Amino acid sequence: MRKLFVALSLLLMCLGIRAEESSADLLGLSTARSFVSDAQKQTQISTPQKSNPAAPGQDPTVSANAPAPTSTTQSDNEQDQSLEEFMNGQAQNSSTATSNNTAANPAPTTTTMPPANSWVPADDNEALANAGAFRSITQDAFPLNPEQINTLRNMLDQTQRAQAAAPYKAPPAPTSTSLNIDLAPGAVPPVVRLSKGFVSSLVFIDSTGAPWPIDSFDLGDPTAFNISWDKKGNTLMVQARQDYSYGNLAVNLKNLNTPVMLTLVPGQRVVDYRVDMRVPGQGPQATVAIGDDLPAPADNQLLNVLNGIAPMNGRRLKTENDFAQVWMVGNELYLRSDYVLLSPAWVAKMSSADGMNAYKLQPSPLVLLMRHGQIVSVKIEGLS
């Protein structure tokens, strides 16, 4: 019987190995029984049995070879027990193979990544030291929080705006004027209003309105102002480089022995975009005048009329067309027109560089003008 158990154990081990290699094929119950029967036969052949004495009236040959009933029953029980153990072993091997296959091919969904920070401090001191080191590094790398950074950026933006902006919030108001230049000793030089970032043009003309060419110029503070000139015309382009740096300018005109002196004042709320510098006398390009010469000194009322400003204490008169503008001041007429006055004769005249003319004349209900080569009449109403 011991050999039988040894054989069964070997058989179970072999079957277990086969189940681990391939879990799809399992041996049936009939196959197991055949293996157990063959093992019992081999055990009976190899083990000699004791012969029992024949009973009276019994064939001695049969009694000698017949196995004992108890031994047969015991063998059947052992065989059934072996079969039960065999089946249990098969089930265990099947479950083992299934678990091995599952472990060999794990499902992707059950895979978990290890935690990003798996470091665990050994004690409180180590944890405090780590926290202090982290605060120190972050303080060195990022000393300011986002709110402080935004505050600094706003302050920088306001500072840059204040540095680039003019001393006043609104841009300077532009204007175009005409100035009478007084070359007499002790006369106050005219003032040109400038502003940083704005160019002002200075146009020099004679008493007839003809351009007076520039010969040269000299600037008091070249670092505070920038002047451009084409070296042949009668116009200077002046620009202030600073807001509160004053200076003066000396301009030499052709065939004029006295320089024209000007005062440059930047940082003003009103900027002279264009200034017509009317110099007394006739320049090299003077036109032939009709009528008497200008009286000396020049009439400031006439200059205001030339600039489109109503004369002081003047009354506007109506005309039948828009060829001229007429004012009545006392017993004199002031007329402003783009055209040349032919009749009546004028007492004083001023012209600008853009062709505008201003006349002072005696009262008359009708004036004649030269318009594009044609003579036109202008009736004046409201003289009486």
C-alpha positions in Angstrom: 0.0 0.0 0.0 2.9 2.3 0.6 4.0 1.9 -2.9 0.5 2.6 -4.1 0.5 5.9 -2.3 4.0 6.7 -3.6 2.8 6.1 -7.1 -0.3 8.2 -6.6 1.8 11.0 -5.2 4.1 10.9 -8.2 1.1 10.9 -10.5 -0.5 13.9 -8.8 2.8 15.8 -9.0 3.0 15.1 -12.8 -0.6 16.1 -13.3 0.0 19.3 -11.3 3.0 20.2 -13.5 0.9 19.7 -16.6 -1.9 21.8 -15.2 0.5 24.7 -14.6 1.9 24.5 -18.1 -1.6 24.3 -19.7 -4.8 25.0 -17.8 -7.1 24.2 -20.7 -6.9 20.4 -20.6 -8.0 18.6 -17.5 -8.0 14.8 -17.0 -11.4 13.2 -16.7 -12.6 10.9 -14.0 -12.3 7.8 -16.1 -8.6 8.5 -16.9 -7.9 8.9 -13.1 -9.6 5.6 -12.4 -7.5 3.8 -15.0 -4.3 5.2 -13.5 -5.3 4.1 -10.0 -6.2 0.5 -11.2 -2.9 0.1 -13.0 -1.1 1.2 -10.0 -3.0 -1.3 -7.8 -2.3 -4.2 -10.2 1.4 -3.4 -10.2 1.4 -3.4 -6.4 -0.5 -6.7 -6.1 1.9 -8.4 -8.5 5.0 -7.1 -6.7 3.6 -8.0 -3.2 3.3 -11.8 -2.3 0.0 -12.8 -0.6 -0.3 -15.3 2.1 -2.4 -18.4 1.2 -5.3 -19.2 3.5 -6.1 -22.8 4.3 -9.0 -24.2 2.4 -12.2 -24.6 4.3 -13.9 -28.0 4.4 -15.7 -28.6 1.2 -14.0 -25.8 -0.7 -11.7 -25.9 -3.6 -8.2 -25.4 -2.3 -7.1 -23.7 -5.5 -9.9 -21.1 -5.2 -9.3 -20.5 -1.5 -5.7 -20.0 -2.1 -6.0 -17.4 -4.7 -9.1 -15.6 -3.5 -8.4 -12.3 -1.8 -9.8 -11.5 1.6 -13.1 -9.6 1.6 -11.8 -7.0 4.0 -8.8 -6.2 1.9 -10.9 -5.7 -1.2 -13.2 -3.3 0.7 -10.2 -1.5 2.1 -8.7 -1.2 -1.4 -12.0 0.3 -2.8 -12.1 2.8 0.0 -8.5 3.8 -0.5 -9.1 4.0 -4.2 -12.1 6.4 -3.7 -10.1 8.4 -1.3 -7.3 8.7 -3.8 -9.7 9.7 -6.5 -11.1 12.5 -4.2 -7.7 13.8 -3.4 -6.8 13.6 -7.1 -9.9 15.7 -8.0 -9.2 18.2 -5.3 -5.6 18.6 -6.6 -6.9 19.1 -10.1 -9.2 21.9 -8.9 -6.3 23.5 -7.0 -4.0 23.3 -10.0 -6.7 24.8 -12.2 -7.2 27.8 -9.8 -3.5 28.2 -9.5 -3.0 28.3 -13.3 -5.9 30.8 -13.6 -4.3 33.1 -11.0 -0.9 32.8 -12.7 -2.4 33.7 -16.0 -4.2 36.7 -14.5 -0.9 37.8 -12.8 1.0 37.4 -16.0 -1.5 39.5 -18.0 -2.7 42.3 -15.6 -5.5 44.5 -16.8 -4.4 48.1 -17.8 -7.1 49.7 -15.8 -5.9 48.2 -12.5 -2.3 49.7 -13.0 -1.7 52.5 -10.5 1.2 54.9 -10.6 3.3 55.4 -7.5 2.7 58.6 -5.6 4.7 61.6 -6.9 6.0 62.5 -3.5 6.7 59.3 -1.6 9.1 60.8 0.9 8.0 60.6 4.5 9.9 62.4 7.2 11.4 60.2 9.9 10.3 62.6 12.7 9.0 66.1 13.4 12.4 67.6 13.4 13.1 66.4 9.9 9.7 67.6 8.7 10.3 71.1 10.2 13.8 71.2 8.6 12.3 70.3 5.2 9.6 72.9 5.5 12.1 75.6 6.5 14.4 74.7 3.5 11.4 74.9 1.2 10.4 78.3 2.5 13.9 79.6 2.2 14.2 78.5 -1.5 10.9 79.9 -2.4 11.7 83.2 -0.7 15.0 83.5 -2.6 13.4 82.5 -6.0 10.1 84.4 -5.6 10.6 87.2 -3.1 7.3 89.0 -4.1 3.8 87.6 -4.3 1.6 88.1 -7.4 -0.3 91.0 -5.8 2.9 92.8 -5.1 4.2 92.2 -8.6 1.0 93.7 -10.1 1.3 96.7 -7.8 4.9 97.4 -8.9 3.9 97.1 -12.6 1.1 99.6 -12.1 3.5 102.0 -10.4 6.0 101.6 -13.2 3.3 102.3 -15.8 2.2 105.4 -14.0 5.8 106.6 -13.7 6.5 106.1 -17.4 3.2 107.9 -18.3 4.2 110.8 -16.0 7.7 111.1 -17.5 6.4 111.0 -21.1 3.4 113.3 -20.6 3.4 117.0 -20.9 3.0 119.1 -17.8 -0.7 119.6 -18.7 -3.2 116.8 -19.3 -4.7 118.2 -22.6 -2.6 118.7 -25.7 -1.6 122.3 -26.5 -4.0 124.4 -28.6 -2.6 125.2 -32.0 -2.7 128.7 -33.5 -1.4 130.7 -36.5 -0.5 134.3 -36.1 1.2 137.2 -37.8 3.7 139.4 -35.9 5.1 142.8 -36.8 8.9 142.9 -36.4 10.2 146.1 -34.8 13.8 146.6 -35.7 14.2 149.9 -33.7 16.6 149.9 -30.8 14.9 149.1 -27.4 12.1 147.2 -29.0 10.9 144.0 -27.3 11.6 140.9 -29.5 8.5 138.9 -30.3 7.8 135.6 -28.5 7.3 132.3 -30.2 5.4 129.8 -28.1 6.6 126.2 -28.4 6.0 122.8 -26.9 8.0 119.6 -26.8 7.0 117.3 -29.6 5.4 120.0 -31.8 7.0 121.8 -34.7 6.5 125.5 -35.3 7.1 127.2 -38.7 8.5 130.7 -38.8 7.8 132.5 -42.1 9.6 135.7 -42.9 7.9 138.2 -45.3 8.3 141.9 -46.2 5.7 144.6 -46.0 4.2 143.7 -49.3 3.7 140.0 -48.3 6.6 138.7 -50.5 8.9 136.1 -49.1 12.1 137.5 -47.6 14.9 134.8 -47.9 17.0 133.8 -45.0 20.7 134.2 -45.1 21.7 132.5 -41.8 20.6 132.0 -38.2 22.1 131.5 -34.8 20.6 129.6 -31.9 21.2 130.5 -28.2 21.0 126.9 -26.8 21.4 124.2 -29.5 20.8 121.4 -26.9 17.3 122.8 -26.0 16.0 123.4 -29.6 16.1 121.8 -33.0 16.0 124.0 -36.1 15.6 122.8 -39.7 16.2 125.0 -42.8 16.6 124.2 -46.5 19.3 126.9 -46.8 17.4 128.8 -49.6 13.9 129.6 -48.4 12.3 132.0 -46.0 11.0 129.4 -43.5 12.5 127.9 -40.3 11.2 124.8 -38.6 11.7 125.1 -34.8 11.1 122.3 -32.3 11.7 122.3 -28.5 13.6 119.4 -27.1 12.8 120.2 -23.5 9.8 121.6 -21.7 11.3 124.4 -19.6 14.5 125.5 -21.3 14.2 129.0 -22.7 16.3 130.5 -25.4 16.5 133.0 -28.2 17.1 133.0 -32.0 18.8 135.5 -34.3 17.9 135.4 -38.0 19.8 137.2 -40.7 17.8 138.1 -43.8 19.2 138.8 -47.2 20.0 142.5 -47.8 19.0 143.4 -44.3 21.8 144.6 -42.0 19.9 144.2 -38.7 19.2 140.6 -37.5 15.7 139.7 -36.4 15.7 138.6 -32.8 13.1 136.2 -31.4 12.5 134.7 -27.9 11.7 131.0 -27.8 9.4 129.9 -24.9 8.6 126.1 -24.7 6.1 124.3 -22.4 3.1 126.5 -23.4 -0.6 125.5 -23.5 -0.9 127.3 -26.8 1.5 126.5 -29.6 2.3 128.7 -32.6 2.0 126.3 -35.4 2.8 129.0 -38.0 4.0 132.6 -37.4 4.3 135.1 -40.2 7.2 137.4 -39.3 6.4 140.7 -41.1 9.6 142.7 -41.5 9.2 146.4 -42.3 10.5 147.4 -45.8 10.7 145.6 -49.1 12.8 142.5 -49.5 14.6 141.2 -52.6 11.4 139.6 -53.9 9.0 142.5 -53.2 6.1 143.1 -55.6 5.2 146.4 -57.0 2.7 148.1 -54.7 -0.3 150.1 -55.9 -0.9 153.2 -53.9 1.0 154.7 -51.1 3.6 152.9 -49.0 2.8 151.7 -45.5 2.8 154.3 -42.8 5.3 153.9 -40.1 4.8 152.3 -37.6 2.6 149.5 -38.9 -1.1 149.5 -37.9 -1.8 146.8 -35.3 -5.5 147.0 -36.2 -4.7 146.1 -39.8 -2.6 143.2 -38.6 -5.6 141.9 -36.6 -7.8 142.2 -39.6 -5.2 140.2 -41.6 -5.4 137.5 -39.0 -9.2 137.3 -39.2 -9.7 139.2 -35.9 -12.3 141.9 -35.9 -10.8 145.3 -35.2 -11.3 146.9 -31.8 -14.6 149.0 -31.7 -15.3 147.8 -35.2 -18.8 147.2 -36.7 -19.3 144.5 -39.3 -20.9 145.6 -42.6 -22.9 143.5 -45.0 -21.7 142.7 -48.6 -23.6 141.3 -51.5 -21.1 138.4 -51.9 -18.4 136.7 -49.9 -15.4 138.1 -51.8 -14.5 140.4 -48.9 -15.1 141.1 -45.2 -15.6 144.7 -44.2 -15.6 146.5 -40.8 -16.3 150.2 -40.0 -14.1 151.8 -37.4 -14.8 155.5 -36.9 -14.5 157.1 -40.3 -12.4 154.3 -41.9 -13.0 151.0 -43.5 -11.0 147.8 -43.0 -11.3 145.2 -45.7 -10.0 141.7 -45.8 -10.0 139.7 -49.0 -8.0 137.1 -51.0 -8.1 139.4 -54.0 -6.3 142.6 -54.9 -8.1 145.9 -54.2 -8.2 148.1 -57.3 -10.6 150.9 -56.3 -10.7 153.0 -54.3 -7.1 153.7 -53.3 -6.1 152.2 -50.0 -4.3 154.0 -47.2 -2.5 151.0 -45.7 -2.1 147.4 -46.8 -0.8 144.2 -45.2 -0.4 140.8 -46.9 0.3 137.3 -45.5 2.4 134.6 -47.0 -0.7 132.6 -48.0 -2.0 135.5 -50.2 -4.5 137.1 -47.8 -4.7 140.9 -48.0 -5.9 143.5 -45.5 -6.6 147.1 -46.5 -7.5 150.3 -44.7 -9.4 152.8 -46.9 -11.9 155.6 -46.9 -15.6 154.8 -46.7 -17.1 153.8 -50.1 -20.3 152.0 -51.0 -18.6 150.1 -53.9 -15.1 148.5 -54.2 -13.5 146.8 -57.2 -11.4 143.7 -56.8 -9.2 141.7 -59.2 -10.3 138.1 -59.0 -8.4 135.6 -61.1 -7.7 138.2 -63.8 -11.3 139.6 -63.8 -12.6 142.7 -62.1 -15.5 142.1 -59.8 -17.5 144.6 -57.7 -18.5 144.3 -54.1 -21.4 146.5 -52.8 -21.2 147.5 -49.1 -24.3 148.1 -47.1 -24.9 150.0 -43.8 -22.4 152.8 -44.2 -24.9 155.5 -43.2 
